[in-house]
């Protein structure tokens, strides 16, 4: 994110100031956005993908038990 901000500052010939707080969050949830997305997916359904559009996990395969393949098409709420 900092690199993106630096790039935007370079393009606009401005500067940025980065301040870091004492807390780090791996995941910040947007409950309101998730609810809107959930209701819209219930209305229109989950998009379908061709086999070419589904990413292959072969290059990233680890020695542990492989995960489920493909894209999760179930509609669930947070």
N, C-alpha and C positions, 0 to 999 in steps of 0.2 A: 504494500500500500504506500509505503514511503517513497519507493521508486516511481510509482505512478504520480504521486503528488509532485515530486521533483521534476518529472517530465512535463507535467502541466504547467509548472512554474516557469520552466525554460521556454515553453511555447508562448506563454503570455508575458514573458520578460518581467516576471515578478519573483518574489522570494517566498519561502515557506519557513515556518517555525514548527519544529516537532517537539511536542511535550509528551513524555510518557508518564503514565500514572503508576500507582503501586499495584494495580491488579491487571492480570491477563486473563482473558476469556477465550477459550477455544471455540466456543459457539455462542453466538448471541441470537436468540430466537425472536422472531417477529410474529407474535401470536395473531395479531389482527390480519397481517398479510397471509398467514397460513390459513386462517378461516376463510378469507376471500378465495384463495386458491382452491381450497377444499370444496367450497360450494360450486365454484365454476367447473371443477373437474367432475363433480357429480352431474352437472347439467350437460356438459359436452362430451364427457368421457375422456379416457386416457388416450393420448396419441399413439398411433401404431408406428412401428419402425420396421424397415426392411433389414434382412440379415447384414447387409453392407453397412447400415447405419449403427448397428450395435457394436460397441467397442470390444475388441478382442483382449482378453486378459493374458494371453500366452506370453508376451514379453515381460509381464510383471509377475509371473507365476512364482510362488514361493514354495518352500519345502513342506509347509504345513498343509492341512486339509484345505482344498480349494473351496472358495465360496460359490454360491449360486451363480450361474452364468446368465448374461443378458441384462436387460433393464427391468426393474421392478415396475409393473404396471398396475399394482393394487392402489386403491385410493384409501388413504388413512389420514387421520387427524393426529396432530402432535401429541 
